[in-house]
Amino acid sequence: MKRIVALIVVIVLSLICLSGQAGGETAYSFREDYEKIDLAAKSLFYVETYDSQHSIISSASGFVAFDEHLFVTNQHVIKDASYLKVWDDDNNMYMIDKVVMSDEAHDIAILLFPEGKQYNSLELNGDEILKRGQPVVTIGSPKGFQNTVAYGNIGAFPKMDDIEYIQFTAPISHGSSGGCLFDDIGKVIGVTSAGIEEGQNLNFAIPIKYVLEMYDQWDKNNYEQLGSARSWDMVGVTPPPPLVDTLPVDEFLNRYGIINRLVNFRNGPSTNSPKNGNPIAAGEYVYLIMNVMNDAGEVWSRINYNGKVGYVRSDCINLIDENDGKKYDNAQPTPAPIYSSTDKLPSGVTINLFGIINHLVNFRTGPSIDSALAGEPLPVGKRVFVLSNETNEQGEMWSRVSYNMIEGYIKSEYIYLINQGQ
């Protein structure tokens, strides 16, 4: 009898072994499959955001999704940024400055990744019915530690301001915003976005279904320039100034323009032409000579910048006057215009002129840095209507301005005049 029992045990064990081998290699969950985790990390990036003065604003995370040309992060990451620098797992750096779509309410943004870069897009899972206790994996760059992996579980599904969130226990920190929350089969189920510092591993992700819904609304053609003049909030109903690429080619323009995003200054009308010095920052003024069309059908502008003649893409320039009336002398290039800042105007008199912000600056309720904020800081390129100048008790000149129909104060040195009268 004992022999029969022993024989049955051996047979059962053999069948178990055979069934395990029949499926090939042992199937690991994503959290245990280190090769798969490492492969996923190749599609995530460490992100730094910069303003138009090339000063760093913050660090964050982001990832490639949908195809190799689209990049996903949080909307709060790109707020006030003129461009992003992103680094992959091998420390290759790219610049991103184009937004496909963004949604402040859901805190998500899809950007255009530079062409010609081959990265695997991560698989997104917006259909899975998630459960409390479900294991999750995060990958992001907390405190700049690139593509850090952490493990945890789904804790709950809180709803705030009619938006669903995934609460999870995997630790994240500042810099993790825009990273990935993976399920246990390696699909992205959320974009890590926030945490409660006073709590213990009380962290939140935006469900990936919101990213998928936003992507479905994109017409696959349009995009906006990050921090560009295309999206200026103009005073009153004044429309934004037209882009220079709307003007004719091969005709003298003899007009002034303002750079609307960081752009390379080149010797010829092509991205293959050598650079003619440093890139030109958003907010810089240039003198427009002529538009030309290159062999690729792109419109470029021949400009004078700080006494040097060269080329930039025409869609990188907005017009800021109707006609200066000056004639360009090809033999003796006219230097770029020097616009007076508002602090050169007298105090205590009515001004009623338009100006443009030349430096990231706070918008305050009174003429002092001790006054309360009247709204969000104004980035370079925003247009304001200058009402008057006032000198405060410290002897500083401040301008009373109208911006988006709200009156407030800005230090006068941070405003350039862009016209001579109403």
C-alpha positions as MATLAB code, in Angstrom:
seq = 'MKRIVALIVVIVLSLICLSGQAGGETAYSFREDYEKIDLAAKSLFYVETYDSQHSIISSASGFVAFDEHLFVTNQHVIKDASYLKVWDDDNNMYMIDKVVMSDEAHDIAILLFPEGKQYNSLELNGDEILKRGQPVVTIGSPKGFQNTVAYGNIGAFPKMDDIEYIQFTAPISHGSSGGCLFDDIGKVIGVTSAGIEEGQNLNFAIPIKYVLEMYDQWDKNNYEQLGSARSWDMVGVTPPPPLVDTLPVDEFLNRYGIINRLVNFRNGPSTNSPKNGNPIAAGEYVYLIMNVMNDAGEVWSRINYNGKVGYVRSDCINLIDENDGKKYDNAQPTPAPIYSSTDKLPSGVTINLFGIINHLVNFRTGPSIDSALAGEPLPVGKRVFVLSNETNEQGEMWSRVSYNMIEGYIKSEYIYLINQGQ';
ca = [
       0.000    0.000    0.000;
       2.834    2.374    0.908;
       4.426    1.668   -2.478;
       1.186    2.591   -4.259;
       0.877    5.863   -2.333;
       4.517    6.710   -3.045;
       4.006    5.972   -6.724;
       0.949    8.255   -6.877;
       2.889   11.082   -5.214;
       5.721   10.702   -7.734;
       3.268   10.760  -10.658;
       1.494   13.876   -9.328;
       4.786   15.679   -8.800;
       5.903   14.734  -12.306;
       2.686   16.075  -13.806;
       3.127   19.344  -11.913;
       6.669   19.705  -13.236;
       5.591   18.885  -16.765;
       2.734   21.390  -16.641;
       5.169   24.055  -15.491;
       7.547   23.260  -18.342;
       4.806   23.083  -20.952;
       4.374   26.849  -20.812;
       8.081   27.446  -21.394;
       9.844   29.860  -19.054;
       8.279   30.862  -15.770;
       5.952   33.868  -16.209;
       6.978   36.726  -13.915;
       4.840   39.687  -12.931;
       6.132   43.087  -14.055;
       7.427   43.916  -10.577;
       9.552   40.760  -10.687;
      10.631   41.035  -14.318;
      13.718   43.228  -13.971;
      14.556   43.054  -17.669;
      11.098   44.352  -18.560;
      11.350   47.133  -15.973;
      14.735   48.169  -17.337;
      13.332   48.194  -20.885;
      10.390   50.364  -19.803;
      12.782   52.829  -18.170;
      14.383   53.425  -21.599;
      11.158   55.224  -22.593;
      11.135   57.552  -19.569;
      13.063   60.819  -19.298;
      14.413   63.187  -16.698;
      12.972   66.642  -17.429;
      14.159   70.171  -16.703;
      11.972   73.166  -17.573;
      13.379   76.575  -18.486;
      11.967   80.072  -18.834;
      12.684   82.437  -21.707;
      15.759   83.753  -19.898;
      17.180   80.196  -19.876;
      16.834   79.908  -16.097;
      15.753   76.528  -14.795;
      12.257   76.459  -13.281;
      11.898   72.883  -12.057;
      12.741   69.232  -12.674;
      10.255   66.474  -13.401;
       9.650   63.294  -15.397;
       7.993   62.331  -18.686;
       7.590   59.420  -21.072;
       7.070   58.492  -24.712;
       3.582   57.234  -25.608;
       1.348   56.606  -28.631;
       4.347   56.766  -30.995;
       7.971   57.869  -30.857;
       6.980   61.484  -31.569;
       4.743   62.155  -28.539;
       5.796   62.899  -24.989;
       3.516   62.854  -21.926;
       3.947   64.704  -18.634;
       1.876   66.770  -16.179;
       0.481   70.128  -17.207;
       1.868   71.792  -14.087;
       5.345   70.717  -15.235;
       5.198   72.828  -18.409;
       3.389   75.809  -16.890;
       5.415   79.021  -17.403;
       8.091   77.085  -19.330;
       9.490   78.266  -22.674;
      11.170   74.962  -23.395;
      12.133   71.624  -21.842;
      15.401   69.742  -21.767;
      14.935   65.989  -21.411;
      17.517   63.249  -20.835;
      17.067   59.576  -21.611;
      18.494   56.654  -19.660;
      21.765   56.904  -21.626;
      22.135   60.637  -20.875;
      21.224   61.779  -24.397;
      19.630   65.236  -24.202;
      16.850   66.684  -26.388;
      14.899   69.938  -26.368;
      11.097   70.059  -26.503;
       9.134   73.249  -27.146;
       5.895   72.200  -28.863;
       2.613   71.281  -27.146;
       0.090   69.021  -28.855;
      -2.609   69.407  -26.190;
      -2.764   70.220  -22.494;
      -5.481   70.089  -19.857;
      -5.001   72.092  -16.674;
      -8.025   70.553  -14.929;
      -6.717   67.005  -15.345;
      -3.076   68.137  -15.087;
      -1.887   66.373  -18.229;
       0.039   67.509  -21.303;
       1.100   65.860  -24.543;
       4.114   67.399  -26.301;
       5.851   66.860  -29.620;
       9.085   64.914  -29.299;
      11.926   65.715  -31.756;
      11.708   63.759  -34.988;
      14.223   61.104  -35.885;
      14.572   59.777  -32.332;
      13.633   56.129  -31.945;
      12.131   55.219  -28.588;
       9.607   52.537  -27.766;
       6.252   54.034  -26.832;
       4.907   52.634  -23.573;
       1.675   50.663  -23.712;
      -1.237   52.487  -22.079;
      -4.088   50.676  -20.349;
      -7.186   52.784  -19.830;
      -9.670   49.906  -19.821;
      -8.458   47.867  -16.866;
     -10.792   47.737  -13.862;
      -8.429   48.593  -11.050;
      -8.800   47.223   -7.516;
      -7.645   48.304   -4.067;
      -4.566   46.376   -3.023;
      -3.487   45.818   -6.613;
       0.338   45.893   -6.913;
       1.873   48.798   -8.856;
       5.308   49.980   -9.938;
       6.413   53.607  -10.419;
       9.286   54.904  -12.523;
      10.283   58.572  -12.387;
      13.058   60.969  -11.426;
      12.461   62.051   -7.802;
      14.873   64.793   -6.718;
      16.673   64.296  -10.038;
      17.530   60.630   -9.421;
      16.736   59.480  -12.915;
      14.293   56.644  -13.599;
      14.044   55.436  -10.021;
      11.873   52.337   -9.552;
       9.543   51.960   -6.549;
       6.927   49.371   -5.544;
       3.584   49.715   -3.828;
      -0.126   49.034   -4.013;
      -3.272   50.865   -4.994;
      -4.834   52.286   -1.858;
      -8.015   53.988   -3.020;
      -9.712   55.948   -5.818;
     -10.461   59.395   -4.379;
     -12.455   61.954   -6.359;
     -11.506   65.611   -6.095;
     -13.159   68.393   -8.108;
     -15.008   65.741  -10.139;
     -11.707   64.184  -11.236;
     -10.805   60.630  -10.318;
      -7.347   59.850   -8.962;
      -5.434   56.695   -8.190;
      -4.041   56.782   -4.668;
      -1.031   54.485   -4.276;
       1.638   53.668   -1.706;
       4.808   53.493   -3.838;
       7.033   56.367   -2.641;
       7.517   59.397   -4.905;
       9.045   62.860   -4.342;
       9.421   66.225   -6.063;
      10.610   65.448   -9.578;
       8.381   62.386   -9.926;
       5.635   64.455  -11.582;
       5.024   63.177  -15.099;
       6.350   59.694  -14.342;
       4.587   56.374  -14.883;
       2.390   54.220  -12.687;
       2.481   50.659  -14.074;
       0.153   47.736  -13.398;
       1.519   44.270  -12.782;
       1.678   43.375  -16.470;
       3.764   46.426  -17.371;
       1.134   48.741  -18.832;
       0.840   52.397  -17.835;
      -2.313   53.021  -15.807;
      -1.516   56.503  -14.509;
       0.710   59.587  -14.593;
       2.273   60.225  -11.174;
       1.450   63.771  -10.176;
       1.355   64.579   -6.459;
       1.828   63.442   -2.896;
       0.902   64.603    0.591;
       4.138   65.426    2.388;
       2.561   65.203    5.844;
       1.202   61.744    5.068;
       3.039   58.452    4.765;
       3.145   57.339    1.120;
      -0.109   59.109    0.286;
       0.575   59.644   -3.403;
      -1.639   60.239   -6.411;
      -1.666   59.549  -10.129;
      -3.887   60.831  -12.924;
      -5.623   57.821  -14.550;
      -4.221   57.208  -18.018;
      -7.746   57.163  -19.447;
      -7.714   60.993  -19.353;
      -4.564   61.033  -21.491;
      -6.182   58.654  -23.987;
      -9.334   60.783  -24.142;
      -7.318   63.937  -24.790;
      -5.236   62.230  -27.479;
      -8.437   61.114  -29.259;
      -9.481   64.781  -29.522;
      -6.267   65.817  -31.279;
      -6.594   66.314  -35.045;
      -3.031   64.924  -35.484;
      -1.846   68.125  -37.182;
      -1.977   71.156  -34.932;
       0.340   72.014  -32.066;
       1.213   75.152  -30.095;
       4.585   76.597  -29.291;
       5.419   76.209  -25.610;
       5.414   79.674  -24.062;
       5.020   81.269  -27.489;
       3.445   84.510  -28.586;
       0.716   82.511  -30.339;
      -0.999   82.181  -26.985;
      -0.509   85.746  -25.736;
      -3.406   87.002  -23.634;
      -3.721   90.417  -25.172;
      -5.153   93.500  -23.487;
      -8.861   93.889  -24.252;
      -9.771   92.399  -27.626;
      -6.526   93.270  -29.423;
      -5.551   90.181  -31.472;
      -2.045   88.737  -31.179;
       0.416   90.133  -33.729;
       0.666   88.109  -36.943;
       3.489   85.683  -37.547;
       6.060   86.783  -40.092;
       5.541   83.643  -42.207;
       2.211   85.178  -43.311;
       4.097   87.925  -45.186;
       5.219   87.601  -48.834;
       8.609   86.210  -49.818;
      11.335   87.937  -51.847;
      10.096   91.423  -50.962;
      11.764   93.939  -48.652;
       9.863   94.081  -45.342;
      11.755   96.721  -43.354;
       9.758   96.052  -40.206;
      10.424   95.077  -36.629;
       9.553   91.760  -35.025;
       9.893   89.949  -31.731;
      11.187   86.383  -31.303;
       8.421   84.178  -29.909;
      10.519   81.169  -28.836;
      14.117   80.085  -28.409;
      15.510   79.716  -31.937;
      18.844   79.181  -33.655;
      20.307   82.107  -35.621;
      21.862   80.743  -38.834;
      23.969   81.924  -41.767;
      21.478   80.601  -44.325;
      17.780   79.704  -44.627;
      18.108   76.055  -43.572;
      18.620   73.970  -40.451;
      21.713   72.636  -42.208;
      23.328   76.094  -42.332;
      26.001   76.946  -39.741;
      24.908   78.837  -36.657;
      25.543   82.575  -36.682;
      26.238   82.918  -32.971;
      24.149   81.977  -29.951;
      20.433   81.112  -30.163;
      18.051   84.066  -29.880;
      15.767   83.987  -26.834;
      12.026   84.666  -26.754;
      11.326   88.370  -26.289;
      14.330   89.598  -28.295;
      13.698   92.267  -30.965;
      14.912   91.848  -34.543;
      14.789   93.913  -37.724;
      13.114   92.059  -40.606;
      14.746   92.442  -43.991;
      13.093   89.879  -46.239;
      11.368   86.500  -46.268;
      12.776   83.743  -48.485;
      11.605   80.238  -49.270;
      14.188   77.447  -49.254;
      14.306   74.300  -51.383;
      12.247   72.416  -48.798;
       9.398   74.935  -49.098;
      10.078   76.483  -45.664;
       9.785   80.245  -45.173;
      12.781   81.819  -43.416;
      13.364   85.462  -42.514;
      16.553   87.348  -43.191;
      17.021   89.545  -40.149;
      19.369   91.940  -38.424;
      20.023   91.059  -34.785;
      22.484   93.133  -32.753;
      24.181   94.313  -35.925;
      24.548   90.799  -37.421;
      22.631   89.592  -40.447;
      21.374   86.012  -40.547;
      18.300   83.809  -40.811;
      15.649   82.338  -38.526;
      12.469   80.434  -39.334;
       9.698   82.941  -40.031;
       7.166   81.266  -37.726;
       9.504   82.090  -34.840;
       8.893   85.852  -35.248;
       5.827   88.003  -34.536;
       5.391   91.482  -36.014;
       5.185   94.284  -33.455;
       4.625   97.346  -35.636;
       2.869   98.184  -38.880;
       5.755   99.860  -40.671;
       8.778  101.526  -39.171;
       9.406  103.472  -42.355;
      13.167  102.971  -42.213;
      14.891  101.582  -45.275;
      17.372   98.802  -44.856;
      20.827   99.473  -46.255;
      22.254   96.131  -47.328;
      25.830   97.436  -47.255;
      25.541   98.998  -43.789;
      23.158   96.897  -41.697;
      20.923   98.896  -39.427;
      21.420   97.772  -35.805;
      18.575   96.090  -33.991;
      16.183   98.542  -32.319;
      16.766   99.529  -28.717;
      13.387   99.976  -27.061;
      13.042  102.227  -24.028;
      11.929  100.564  -20.825;
       8.989  102.164  -19.074;
      11.099  103.426  -16.166;
      12.509  106.048  -18.539;
       9.093  107.756  -18.591;
       8.054  110.309  -15.972;
       6.243  109.415  -12.760;
       2.771  110.659  -11.856;
       1.511  111.309  -15.394;
      -0.877  109.405  -17.656;
       0.987  107.186  -20.171;
      -1.624  105.075  -22.023;
       0.896  103.127  -24.105;
       1.269   99.436  -24.846;
       4.262   97.582  -23.454;
       5.707   94.110  -23.466;
       7.115   92.191  -20.497;
      10.890   91.646  -20.833;
      11.481   89.511  -17.725;
       9.491   87.000  -15.682;
       7.879   89.302  -13.111;
       5.253   89.274  -10.354;
       1.970   91.147  -10.936;
       1.064   92.931   -7.677;
      -1.815   94.954   -6.218;
       0.445   97.844   -5.228;
       3.786   99.464   -6.166;
       5.930   97.394   -3.809;
       7.305   93.875   -3.483;
       5.472   93.766   -0.154;
       2.105   94.143   -1.897;
      -0.100   91.113   -2.481;
      -0.039   89.316   -5.828;
      -2.763   90.402   -8.253;
      -2.489   87.169  -10.220;
       0.000   84.768  -11.752;
       3.523   86.025  -12.626;
       3.783   87.396  -16.165;
       6.327   85.693  -18.431;
       8.404   87.341  -21.141;
       6.357   88.304  -24.201;
       3.082   89.197  -22.451;
       1.559   92.493  -23.577;
       0.197   95.005  -21.068;
      -1.408   98.438  -21.273;
       0.662  100.936  -19.278;
      -1.590  103.457  -17.497;
       0.915  105.455  -15.432;
       4.187  105.317  -13.481;
       4.511  105.777   -9.722;
       7.560  106.177   -7.501;
       7.250  104.322   -4.192;
       8.741  105.234   -0.802;
      11.963  103.379   -1.643;
      12.406  105.477   -4.780;
      11.554  102.569   -7.103;
       9.604  103.228  -10.281;
       6.538  100.987  -10.717;
       4.018  100.995  -13.564;
       0.269  100.710  -13.087;
      -0.863   98.408  -15.903;
      -3.933   96.645  -17.242;
      -3.498   92.968  -18.011;
      -6.463   90.773  -18.975;
      -8.724   93.588  -17.787;
      -7.155   93.481  -14.295;
      -5.247   96.475  -12.980;
      -2.070   95.974  -10.990;
       1.572   96.998  -10.664;
       4.871   95.821  -12.182;
       8.359   97.258  -11.722;
       8.770   99.644  -14.658;
      12.159   98.298  -15.727;
      10.464   95.022  -16.672;
       8.322   96.614  -19.395;
       9.431   97.719  -22.852;
       7.301  100.137  -24.853;
       6.246   98.764  -28.239;
       4.421  101.739  -29.685;
       4.536  105.513  -29.386;
       0.848  106.211  -28.938;
      -2.661  104.829  -28.998;
];
